[in-house]
Structures are given as C-alpha cells and as structure tokens.
C-alpha cells in the first residue's frame, strides 16, 4: 500500500545526506516523499548576529548564496523523486535569544547551546497543524548534538506525532552514543534493501549540494565512496522507537 513519508530536516541537505538511498527506493516503490527543511529561511543582513556574519565571510556566502542552497536542495530532491519543502525559520547562526543576545557565538556553541523552548513549541504546533493525519513522519535522532538538530528532535517529540527516525549523517560517522539506544532495543532498524540504483541516486543527489561538499569531503570521488560505504554498512535506514509502540504495516514492496 502506497504511503506518504515526510522527512523533517534541520538544514538544507540533512535528509538527503542521511537517507537519500532510502528516499529513492521509497519513491520507486510508489510512495510519495516530501522533505521539509525547517531552517531554510533567509536572514535580514542588517540584523545578522556577529558569528553569522563571520561564518558567511569565511565561507564566502551572501544572501544570494543562501538562495542557491535552496535551489541545490530542490535539484537533489528531484534526483530522488521527492518534493522539497522549504520553511522559513532561521539557522541557529542567524538567531537571537529573547534577551537580545545571539544564540551562537562560536563553533563550540553550535553543539552546546540549548534550543529555544519557545521555538521548539512554535515548530511543534506548526507540525501538528500541517502534517497530514496519515503521513509517516521521519525525524532525526539528533546524533552529534548540533543545536538545530536538537531543536528538530524536540519539536517532533513535542508535536506528539508518531514518528520514524533517521541517524544524522555525517555526524553518525564520529558519534556513537546513539548506538546504545539501538543495542538496548529502544530503536529497531526497519529492514529493506537499498539497491545499486538507489546508492547511485543517493550519490548523485548529495553531489547536487556543490556549495557544501568541501565541508565534508576533499573530492567528489571521496564523497561517492563515503556514501557507498555507509550504505554497505547498513547506514541510511530508518528506525522505529520501541517506546512509542509504533506499528507500520509492511506493504507489498517490503518497505516500512
């Protein structure tokens, strides 16, 4: 039976990086897939926090480049057969706290800052109002602890919507604390196969994010090998959380 899957991505590229092969296979099996990116908003240059300005200068990014990132995401999702949906909340480097101080002031705070409770609540309410009743929501586990990933985890949990989960790639390559949840039985990997075409589509989709590739890899070939190895090792799959007592019947395709 065909289903609708909605992947919630903290940033432009997170869902495709983490699950591109699976998304391709789900679409090929007849399912509808959408990728909703929460922090795809374009900030006002006149009110940008200092660290945001610093990083933009370091990366050579201007507001036009942020629009380019949206276009890259649309192209990547198109390769997989999915629809990209861009929401207008801002990336953490562009956000201010309620007391008028920047949320993030340096690289360390990208992983130590706490998500804003009011924003978690706002996004949770939005998701609850906009996710169709029969859609299967797929959110990140928050592997690595990036503040925007934790924001997304908190919003999905607070929404009260039953969800499947994906491991945040490439953070999952270096952070293994999430594996304890898998080994304890709290997380159960959903079984399916990502075929050769799925891996190739995943690689092609990731390569669409041209502005971001140098952040993770030195060459395109290194990127392709990284994705292939991750998939071969069982990566890029999704999990059901045992404590939620979720049940997702298997369709004829064998996909969750």
N, C-alpha and C positions, 0 to 999 in steps of 0.2 A: 504494500500500500504506500502510495506516494505521501511524503510529508513535507512540511516546511521547516527548515532549520534557519535560525537566526544566530549568527556568531557575533558576540559583543567584543569589540577590540578597543583596548585603551587608546592606541595610537594607530595612525595610518601605517599599515604593514603587519601589525601583530598577528592577526588571524591568519593571513596568508602565509607568513613565515612559519607559524606553528602548525597549521593544518591544511596547507594547500593541496596536498595529495588527496586527503580525505574529502575535501570540498569537491574536487574534480570527480571523484568516484561517486559521491552522493548525487551530483547533478547528472552524471551519466546513467545512474540507476533510476532517474526520473523524478528525483526530489527537487524541490525549489530551495535555493540557498541565498540568503542575504547576509552581507557583512556590514554591521553597524559600527562605525568608528565614533567613539564618544568625544575625544578631544581633537576634533578636526577643525575647530574654529580658527579664524584668522584674527590675531590681536590688533588692537589700535596701537600704532607705532608710537604715539605721543604719550601713552600711559604704560609702556612696557617696563617691567622691573629690570634692574641693572643686570642681573645674571642672564636674563633672557637676551638682553642686548649684547652682552659679552659672548654668549654662545652663538648667536646669529652672526656676529662679526667673525668669530673663529671659523664657523662652517661656511661663511660666505653666503648666508641665507638672507634674503629680503622677503617682503610680503608676497611678491610675485612668485618666489620660490616655494612658499607655503601653498600657493595655488597649484604649482607644479606637482607638489606631493599628492594633492588630491587627484590630479589627472593620472599620476602614476598608479594610484590605488585603483582607479576606475579601470585602467588598462589591465592591471594584474587580475582583478576580479573577473574581467571579461574573458581572459585566457582560461579561467577555471569554469566559466559558465555561470558565475554568481553575480548578484547585483550589489553594487557598493552604495551604502547609505552614509552620508557624512553629517554628523551632528555638530553643533556649534559651541560646545563647551571648550575651554582653552586648555592647552597643555600646561602642566604644572609650572614650567619655567616662565609662563606668562601670567600666572595668577597671583592675586594679593589676598592676604588674610583679612578678616573682618576688622582687625585692629589697624589696618593700613600698612602692614609690613609684608614684604614678599614671602610667598610660601617657601621658595627655594632660593638659597644664596650661593650654593657651591655644589660640586659634584657629590659630595658625601650626603648632602641633604636630599638629593634625588631618591635616596634609599632610606633615609632616617626621618624625613618629615612625615607628619601624620596627615592623612586625608582629612579634608574639612568636613565635619559632621553635617553641616547644613547642605553641602554639595552632594554628599552621599545620599541624604534624604531626598533632595531635589531630583537626582537622577533615578533613584529607586521609584519614586512616584511616577516619573515620566515613563519608565519601562513598564510599570504596572498598567498604565493607561494605554500604551501603544503596542505592546507585544500581543499579537492575536492569541486567543484562548487555546487554539490547537497547535500553535507553533512550538517547536522544540528549541528552547533557548540554550546556547552553548557559551559559557563564560570562561575566563582564565582562572587558573588556580592561584595566580599571584606569585609564581616561582621567581625568586630573585629579590622580591620586595620593593620594586620600583613604586614610588608613591602613586602614580597614576594607575598601575596595575592593582594596587591595594584599594584604591578608590573604586575601581571597577568591580572587584570582588565584593566589597562592602555594599555597593549599590545593588548588585544582582542578589546577594543574600537578603538584603533589607526589603527588596521588592516582594519577597515571598513567593516568587515564581519558581516552579520546579525546573531544575537546570541540569544539563550535562556540562562537563568541564574539559578544558584542554590545558596541557602543560606549556608554559610560556617559553617559546624558542626565540633566541638562542640562550636565554638565561639558564634553561634546564641543563645545558652542557656543563655548567660550572656550579650549580647549586643543587644539592641532593637531599635537602631536608624534607622535600615533598615526598620522597620515596618511602619514608616511614609510614605515611598515610596509605600508600599503596600496599606495602608489605603487611600492614596491620589488617588489611581487608576493608578499610574505610572507603578506599577508591577501587573500583573494579573497571579494568580496561575493557572496552567494548570490542569484540572480535570482528575483524574484517580484513580484507587484503587490499593494499594499495599496489596496483599493477605497474608494469613498466611505463605505460602511457600516463598513469597518474603521477609517477615520480617525475617524468619529463615535463608534464604540465606544471607541476609544482615548481620545478627549477626555472622554467620559463617565466612563470608568474613572479617569482622572487626577483628575477633579473630585471623586471619592469621598474623596480624601485632604484633607479640609477643613482639618485641623489643620496641614497643611504648605504649603498653596497660597501663603500670603503670603511664604514663604521665597523663592519663585521668581518670582511674578507679583503685580501690583497688583490685577488684576481677573480674574474668570472668563473674560471675553472675551479678555483678553490671553493667558491660558493656552491657550484653544482655538486662537487664531491661531498661537501658538508651535508647538503640536503639528502643526497643518496645514502650516505652512511647513517644519517639519523633515521631515515625511513627503514633501512635494512635492520636496524637495531630495535625496531618496534616503536619508534617515535612518530609523532604526528597523528596519533589516535586520540580518541576522546574517552572520558571516564564517566561512570555514574557514581555518585556518592552514596554509599550504603546507608548512611544515617538518614538520608532523605527518603528512603524506601521508594525510590523511583522505579517505575516499570515502563519500558518502552518496547512494545512487541516487535519482533523481527519481521520484516517484510520479505517478499519473495527474493529480493536481492541479497538478503543476509546482512544488510546494513542496519545499524541501530536506529 
